[in-house]
């Protein structure tokens, strides 16, 4: 599995290298997603500005789909992102992925 959202929120690559991927703030990421949703910026602009990895964009598209389907709320996504970033509660990639609907 490629480095993606979980790694970027933590700033640690799958290989366990601290700083091995560009770290993204959960708050900044959610703000950018909201601006994309509002049509104020494009996905490309957000991707470039936040140095998002291709797998992160794939993960985010799936999460957006899950929110759209009503399977998870934006508030729940924010909570999970913050807990992943804090390296608490959702400390494993599989637990975070399951909670965000990325395993289905």
C-alpha positions in Angstrom: 0.0 0.0 0.0 1.4 3.4 -1.0 2.0 6.3 1.4 -1.2 8.3 1.7 -3.5 10.2 4.0 -2.6 8.4 7.3 1.1 8.9 6.7 0.7 12.6 5.7 -1.4 13.4 8.7 1.3 11.9 10.9 4.3 13.0 8.9 5.8 9.5 8.9 6.2 7.3 5.9 5.0 3.7 5.8 8.7 2.7 6.3 8.5 4.5 9.6 10.7 7.4 8.5 9.8 10.6 10.5 9.5 13.4 7.9 9.6 10.8 5.1 6.4 12.3 3.6 5.2 15.9 3.5 3.2 16.4 6.7 -0.2 18.1 6.3 -2.2 19.6 9.2 -5.6 18.1 9.8 -7.1 21.6 10.1 -5.4 22.9 7.0 -6.5 19.8 5.0 -10.1 20.1 6.1 -10.1 23.8 5.3 -8.8 23.1 1.8 -11.4 20.4 1.3 -14.2 22.8 2.3 -12.9 25.4 -0.1 -12.8 22.8 -2.9 -16.4 21.8 -2.0 -17.4 25.5 -2.1 -15.8 25.9 -5.6 -13.3 28.5 -4.3 -10.2 26.4 -5.3 -9.6 23.3 -7.4 -8.4 19.9 -6.3 -5.2 20.6 -8.2 -4.6 23.8 -6.3 -5.2 22.1 -3.0 -3.0 19.2 -4.0 -0.1 21.4 -5.0 -0.4 23.8 -2.1 -0.5 21.0 0.5 2.0 18.7 -1.3 -0.6 15.9 -1.3 0.6 12.5 -2.5 -1.4 10.7 -5.2 -2.6 8.1 -2.7 -3.8 10.8 -0.3 -5.9 12.3 -3.1 -7.4 8.9 -3.8 -8.1 8.4 0.0 -9.7 11.8 0.2 -11.9 11.2 -2.9 -13.2 8.0 -1.2 -13.9 9.9 2.1 -15.8 12.6 0.2 -17.8 9.8 -1.4 -18.6 8.3 2.0 -19.7 11.7 3.3 -21.9 12.2 0.3 -23.5 8.8 0.9 -24.2 9.7 4.5 -22.0 6.9 5.8 -19.8 9.4 7.8 -20.2 13.1 8.6 -17.7 15.9 8.1 -17.4 16.2 11.9 -16.5 12.6 12.2 -13.9 12.9 9.5 -12.4 15.9 11.3 -12.3 14.0 14.6 -10.5 11.0 13.0 -8.0 13.3 11.2 -7.3 15.1 14.4 -6.8 11.9 16.4 -4.5 10.4 13.7 -2.5 13.6 13.7 -2.2 13.5 17.5 -1.1 9.9 17.2 -3.7 8.7 19.6 -6.8 6.5 19.4 -6.4 5.8 15.7 -2.8 4.8 15.9 -3.0 2.1 13.2 -3.6 2.7 9.6 -6.2 -0.1 9.4 -8.2 1.3 12.3 -8.3 4.8 10.7 -9.1 3.4 7.3 -12.0 1.3 8.6 -13.4 4.3 10.6 -13.2 6.5 7.5 -14.7 3.9 5.2 -11.6 3.4 3.1 -11.7 -0.4 3.4 -14.9 -1.0 1.6 
